[in-house]
Amino acid sequence: MHCTQVSHRLGTTGALAGAMIALVAHLLAPSAVAQDVMTARPDTPAAQAPDTGTPHALARWLDAQAVTVAGRYDYIGDAQDRTVQNRTQTQVQIRGRMKFDAAGNYSVHAGLFTGNTFSSGWNSTGLGTGAGTAKMYLKQLFVSADPWSGIELRYGSMDAARGQSTEITTYDNDAYLTAGRLSIRRPPEIFFDHITVTVGYVGYLDTPFVFDRTGAFSRHNYSQVLASKHVLSGLTFSTDYSVISGDGMLREGATWRLEQPLVDTLVGEYGVRIRGGSHQTAFAFSAEKRVAGVTVLAGYANVDPVFGILNGDPFGSGNRLFTSGSFSLPGDLGASWFVQKQISPPVTSSNDARIDLVLTWNVLKRLKGVGATP
């Protein structure tokens, strides 16, 4: 069945998201279903359980993991000072799992998201550049098993494993792949804190709906081994070797939590293509600081044009300075921004400058607070 046909059957973003949110509200706060969600206290702890009522029977089987709704203003300009995008967008992300056992060691995970490609997680509203759309797609669907402590097995459509690296040198944050994955977290026995082995397929870049990508389950073009280790006080390092379509990629990433007066966290990452041609590289570093409730990040990225074909679309390839930040607002809202500027861009660059202004509502946090003790 064609993706757009199935998406139509899923319904518009508003209808589907509303139904999912209503279900989550019923599961999390059965004793307060008559209470107006919008009147719940914004400072209610998300993990605090209601003092009255008992968990709904379905809570034994269903576990809501994330429900967020966001709006964004997005501007992109090219190297010739022309406007490529000037638009408002919406985003919905809903993730959850169905548990086969009470402990959740065996489960099925699903993720509904906006965005119609491998590197897109947003829908245009029709205000500004581009036609409006309200479609959502089942991008993630995988089974998970934790048969022994520290061992997890996954199979299906899932997110990429990045370690300490970011979407600058790995894959876009909205990326999906069809694979089997083994994760091991048993540092006393294997030295590393976390080892991940993934084997599967990266492709169907314009086919987000998982059931339109069933051919990927019988194909293989991607293998990855990733290891992460906490090596010093506040310093975590990861290394990742992967092969995609015959090209080997070696990536290193490090996060150093300093908690110093001028900087809280430093992040550095490096990647190199070591098979299938010349040694194209990508690297980035950034510093983050939280001041008066506002988290501010600034950094530099350099991505070779060939290396960065599937990395985060805000960066793409080229030399860039970037900054981002976020802060909390009342009512489980959050605001954030992202700004980047390419240094000495070629005249063909279509992503010379970018500005994103985002307002996000953590719906799940609000729903978990409904019915909690004032």
Protein Blocks (a to p, Z undefined) as FASTA:
>chain_A
ZZklmmmmnopfklmmmmmmmmmmmmmmmmlmmpcfklpcfklcfklccfedcddfklmm
pccfbdcddddddddddfkopafbdcddddddddddddfbfnopaccdddddehjbfkbc
bdcehiaghiddfbdcdfbccddddfbghiacdeddddddekjacfklmccfkbccdddd
dddddfklnopabdcddddddehkllmblklmmmmmmgcfbdcddddddfbghiacdddd
ddeehiacddddddddfkpakbmbdcddddddfehiacdddddddddddeehiacddddd
dddfklmmmmcfklmgadddddddddddehhiacdddddddehiafklcblbccdddddd
dfklmmmmgopaZZ
